[in-house]
Amino acid sequence: MNDIRIGQGYDVHAIADGLPMFLCGVQLDSPFGFVAHSDGDVAIHALCDAILGALALGDIGKHFPDSSDEFKGIDSRVLLFRVMELIGKDGWRVNNADITIALERPKLRPRIDEMRQSLADVMEIDTSRVSVKATTTEKLGFVGRGEGCEVWAVVTLVR
């Protein structure tokens, strides 16, 4: 019998002009990006929180504090890889991941498959087990005003 866990993650980053924009390990063509200590990949941060939360291991800030110079500007795929190493030590693996990104612009649909592949590669699972969805907030709230991005992630882990 498989042991199964479910985790949920959420993250938010503000947007500012002149910064690079990374989502799911993919750099997007955008005149603005996310304000963060790392590369600001809000989707990977939410995914890491979901994975860590499924095993009650805390959150991304516990493992990769923004007060540490070690993580300044780090590629968030490295953080996800380290989370995967951590859970793998106890025999856990990601069964599937479902990510929802709320962002007004740029439009993400043309890059969704690339994002899914990027995450699947780091987690060493088939892309059929990785869902990335994009939505807007119909111009409502801080996301609708173009001030930030919200991401929700849900994962199932198996051992």
HUCORQUI-V54230 format. One record per residue. RES is the residue in one small letter. PHI is phi in whole degrees, 0 to 359 (NA if undefined). PSI is psi in degrees with one decimal (* if undefined). Layout:
res phi psi
RES PHI PSI
RES PHI PSI
This chain:
res phi psi
m NA 131.1
n 283 142.2
d 272 131.6
i 234 137.8
r 229 150.7
i 239 136.5
g 229 149.8
q 232 136.1
g 228 154.0
y 214 139.6
d 210 156.8
v 222 140.1
h 223 143.4
a 286 158.2
i 250 141.1
a 217 150.9
d 294 148.3
g 81 4.4
l 256 151.6
p 288 150.7
m 246 117.7
f 244 133.4
l 222 126.4
c 57 32.2
g 82 6.7
v 246 128.8
q 277 127.1
l 261 151.2
d 281 105.7
s 205 142.9
p 283 -3.4
f 222 162.8
g 211 -166.4
f 262 135.6
v 281 121.8
a 193 165.0
h 285 -38.2
s 270 -152.5
d 285 -5.8
g 82 15.8
d 289 87.3
v 300 -30.6
a 290 -44.8
i 293 -35.2
h 297 -44.0
a 296 -39.4
l 296 -44.3
c 300 -42.8
d 298 -39.1
a 296 -44.8
i 295 -48.1
l 297 -40.9
g 296 -33.7
a 300 -28.6
l 250 13.2
a 55 42.7
l 259 15.5
g 89 -153.5
d 233 179.0
i 298 -34.9
g 294 -30.3
k 293 -41.6
h 273 -29.7
f 224 70.7
p 297 141.0
d 285 0.5
s 270 -4.8
s 262 128.5
d 296 -22.7
e 303 -30.7
f 256 4.3
k 294 119.3
g 73 7.6
i 295 145.1
d 292 120.3
s 296 -18.7
r 297 -31.3
v 294 -40.4
l 297 -44.8
l 298 -42.0
f 301 -42.0
r 292 -36.9
v 296 -41.8
m 297 -40.1
e 298 -43.0
l 300 -48.6
i 287 -28.7
g 293 -26.3
k 300 -30.1
d 257 15.4
g 84 9.6
w 274 150.4
r 215 157.7
v 283 126.1
n 276 -48.0
n 203 159.8
a 224 140.0
d 229 119.1
i 238 133.9
t 239 125.2
i 249 124.0
a 255 113.3
l 203 133.5
e 286 -43.5
r 203 152.9
p 286 165.5
k 291 133.9
l 262 -19.8
r 313 -43.2
p 295 -16.5
r 247 1.6
i 302 -46.2
d 298 -38.4
e 295 -39.4
m 296 -44.7
r 300 -44.6
q 296 -42.0
s 302 -46.9
l 292 -43.1
a 300 -39.6
d 298 -45.2
v 292 -40.1
m 278 -7.1
e 57 49.6
i 228 165.0
d 289 147.1
t 298 -22.2
s 294 -11.4
r 258 6.5
v 235 119.0
s 248 131.0
v 233 122.6
k 238 145.5
a 241 142.7
t 215 166.3
t 248 176.1
t 249 23.5
e 54 40.9
k 70 13.6
l 264 146.0
g 68 -171.4
f 297 -32.8
v 293 -45.9
g 298 -30.7
r 277 -0.9
g 77 23.4
e 268 -16.3
g 190 -175.6
c 225 141.1
e 241 144.0
v 221 135.7
w 244 139.4
a 225 139.3
v 232 137.1
v 226 153.9
t 245 137.1
l 245 146.8
v 230 153.2
r 220 *
